[in-house]
Amino acid sequence: MTGATSGIGLETVRLLASRGYRVLGIGHRPDAILRAENDIQSSVPQASVRYFCADLLQQREILHLAGELTSDVETNSHGRLHALINNAGCARSRYMTTEDGIEHQFALNYLSGCLLTRELLPLLLKARGRVIMSCSQSHKGAKVHWNDLMLRRRYNPLTAYKQSKLCDILFAKALNDRYRSFGLTAYAVDPGLVNTDIGSKAGGIVKAVWRLRRRHGVHPRVPAKTYVFLCQEIPRPCGLYYHACRAQVPSREVTGEQAGRLLQLSERLCGISFEVPA
Ligand SMILES: NC(=O)c1ccc[n+]([C@@H]2O[C@H](COP(=O)([O-])OP(=O)(O)OC[C@H]3O[C@@H](n4cnc5c(N)ncnc54)[C@H](OP(=O)(O)O)[C@@H]3O)[C@@H](O)[C@H]2O)c1
């Protein structure tokens, strides 16, 4: 689980651990990781949780992390990764780019999950696993700006956030289109409005708006149930986009053609290839 140190991610780790799953959590700040470890261990004393540290805004750190995760899963879980939850996310109030030249919200909210999934694909396929993307209802009304993906020309933080969430669901669709016949299933979750710190970390106008908006949000343990449902339900749910454990209708922008186009573009941005197993 990425974004496992706070909000929705932390509560999902707690719920999975309380049900006896071995959980690998990803954070990017050592102090937040330590706090999360202590928090989980005190509420679920029998928890089997191991945290890893990586800045998912940087592709080289994702690649390093994937190596660490792979050796853990090979040693402790027979090389089978049953679920990957790409949940780390951020909001930004101004245009910022990573060392790879990618706009922050696109890089973290979508592309980091895409690259991590690609790197862990052998472990996921071996387990006939599940991939879950943290999406948002705000993907509705958004479009992928194919000619200006980073929105360099006219940056609007909210437009960038919504586009990144549309990409999450398009990616889940692309994975299903390519790998469902090999046993892999992908989902996108709309957690609803959740009272977390996500907007407070953004600064500027986003922080001010979020301070008012978050009051109407539910506790993160509410959406955690949907993530756990999608990880463990048997037979596996057959929808693409879920809220409160129920399949929902996604935006009309979610088509096979757009999903395939995004996958190709992402392959170029990360220098990877989503191959079909022999
Ligand atoms: N809250 C909502 O109402 C809502 C609604 C729809 C969708 N979502 C989505 O749900 C997901 C979780 O959000 P949340 O609300 O639970 O917010 P959150 O508490 O801020 O969680 C975000 C997580 O991502 C981590 N993160 C941030 N930057 C990172 C980086 N560079 N590398 C690795 N990890 C990083 C954060 O770690 P630190 O705290 O250490 O920075 C944190 O653990 C996001 O994808 C968000 O877009 C949230």
The ligand as an SDF file (V2000), in Angstrom:
LIG
                    3D

 48 52  0  0  0  0  0  0  0  0999 V2000
   -9.3950   12.8460    1.1450 N   0  0  0  0  0  0  0  0  0  0  0  0
  -10.2990   12.8160    0.1700 C   0  0  0  0  0  0  0  0  0  0  0  0
  -11.4170   13.3790    0.2910 O   0  0  0  0  0  0  0  0  0  0  0  0
  -10.0220   12.0760   -1.1100 C   0  0  0  0  0  0  0  0  0  0  0  0
  -11.0400   12.0410   -2.0830 C   0  0  0  0  0  0  0  0  0  0  0  0
  -10.7960   11.3710   -3.2810 C   0  0  0  0  0  0  0  0  0  0  0  0
   -9.5780   10.7530   -3.4930 C   0  0  0  0  0  0  0  0  0  0  0  0
   -8.6050   10.8080   -2.5380 N   0  0  0  0  0  0  0  0  0  0  0  0
   -7.3360   10.1390   -2.8440 C   0  0  0  0  0  0  0  0  0  0  0  0
   -6.9950    9.2340   -1.7960 O   0  0  0  0  0  0  0  0  0  0  0  0
   -5.5690    9.0880   -1.7330 C   0  0  0  0  0  0  0  0  0  0  0  0
   -5.1110    9.2080   -0.2910 C   0  0  0  0  0  0  0  0  0  0  0  0
   -5.3500   10.5380    0.1260 O   0  0  0  0  0  0  0  0  0  0  0  0
   -5.6810   10.9510    1.6350 P   0  0  0  0  0  0  0  0  0  0  0  0
   -6.8780   11.8000    1.5730 O   0  0  0  0  0  0  0  0  0  0  0  0
   -5.6510    9.7640    2.5280 O   0  0  0  0  0  0  0  0  0  0  0  0
   -4.4730   11.9620    1.9370 O   0  0  0  0  0  0  0  0  0  0  0  0
   -3.1700   11.8660    2.8410 P   0  0  0  0  0  0  0  0  0  0  0  0
   -3.5330   11.5190    4.2340 O   0  0  0  0  0  0  0  0  0  0  0  0
   -2.4160   13.1100    2.5910 O   0  0  0  0  0  0  0  0  0  0  0  0
   -2.3950   10.6050    2.2270 O   0  0  0  0  0  0  0  0  0  0  0  0
   -1.4980   10.7350    1.1610 C   0  0  0  0  0  0  0  0  0  0  0  0
   -0.3500    9.7890    1.3870 C   0  0  0  0  0  0  0  0  0  0  0  0
    0.5940    9.9070    0.3090 O   0  0  0  0  0  0  0  0  0  0  0  0
    1.8890   10.0910    0.8770 C   0  0  0  0  0  0  0  0  0  0  0  0
    2.7800   10.8400    0.0080 N   0  0  0  0  0  0  0  0  0  0  0  0
    2.7470   12.1630   -0.2800 C   0  0  0  0  0  0  0  0  0  0  0  0
    3.7730   12.5140   -1.0590 N   0  0  0  0  0  0  0  0  0  0  0  0
    4.4900   11.3790   -1.2840 C   0  0  0  0  0  0  0  0  0  0  0  0
    5.6800   11.0930   -1.9970 C   0  0  0  0  0  0  0  0  0  0  0  0
    6.3460   12.0490   -2.6550 N   0  0  0  0  0  0  0  0  0  0  0  0
    6.1420    9.8230   -2.0130 N   0  0  0  0  0  0  0  0  0  0  0  0
    5.4920    8.8390   -1.3400 C   0  0  0  0  0  0  0  0  0  0  0  0
    4.3620    9.0530   -0.6390 N   0  0  0  0  0  0  0  0  0  0  0  0
    3.8660   10.3080   -0.6070 C   0  0  0  0  0  0  0  0  0  0  0  0
    1.6280   10.8570    2.1580 C   0  0  0  0  0  0  0  0  0  0  0  0
    2.7290   10.8100    3.0200 O   0  0  0  0  0  0  0  0  0  0  0  0
    3.0520   12.1070    3.9950 P   0  0  0  0  0  0  0  0  0  0  0  0
    1.8190   12.3450    4.7920 O   0  0  0  0  0  0  0  0  0  0  0  0
    4.2370   11.6670    4.7690 O   0  0  0  0  0  0  0  0  0  0  0  0
    3.3580   13.2610    3.0620 O   0  0  0  0  0  0  0  0  0  0  0  0
    0.4200   10.0980    2.6730 C   0  0  0  0  0  0  0  0  0  0  0  0
    0.7940    8.8920    3.2970 O   0  0  0  0  0  0  0  0  0  0  0  0
   -4.9920   10.1210   -2.6840 C   0  0  0  0  0  0  0  0  0  0  0  0
   -4.6210    9.4990   -3.8930 O   0  0  0  0  0  0  0  0  0  0  0  0
   -6.1410   11.0880   -2.9040 C   0  0  0  0  0  0  0  0  0  0  0  0
   -6.0570   11.7480   -4.1520 O   0  0  0  0  0  0  0  0  0  0  0  0
   -8.7980   11.4500   -1.3560 C   0  0  0  0  0  0  0  0  0  0  0  0
  1  2  1  0
  2  3  2  0
  2  4  1  0
  4  5  1  0
  4 48  2  0
  5  6  2  0
  6  7  1  0
  7  8  2  0
  8  9  1  0
  8 48  1  0
  9 10  1  0
  9 46  1  0
 10 11  1  0
 11 12  1  0
 11 44  1  0
 12 13  1  0
 13 14  1  0
 14 15  2  0
 14 16  1  0
 14 17  1  0
 17 18  1  0
 18 19  2  0
 18 20  1  0
 18 21  1  0
 21 22  1  0
 22 23  1  0
 23 24  1  0
 23 42  1  0
 24 25  1  0
 25 26  1  0
 25 36  1  0
 26 27  1  0
 26 35  1  0
 27 28  2  0
 28 29  1  0
 29 30  1  0
 29 35  2  0
 30 31  1  0
 30 32  2  0
 32 33  1  0
 33 34  2  0
 34 35  1  0
 36 37  1  0
 36 42  1  0
 37 38  1  0
 38 39  2  0
 38 40  1  0
 38 41  1  0
 42 43  1  0
 44 45  1  0
 44 46  1  0
 46 47  1  0
M  CHG  2   8   1  16  -1
M  END
$$$$
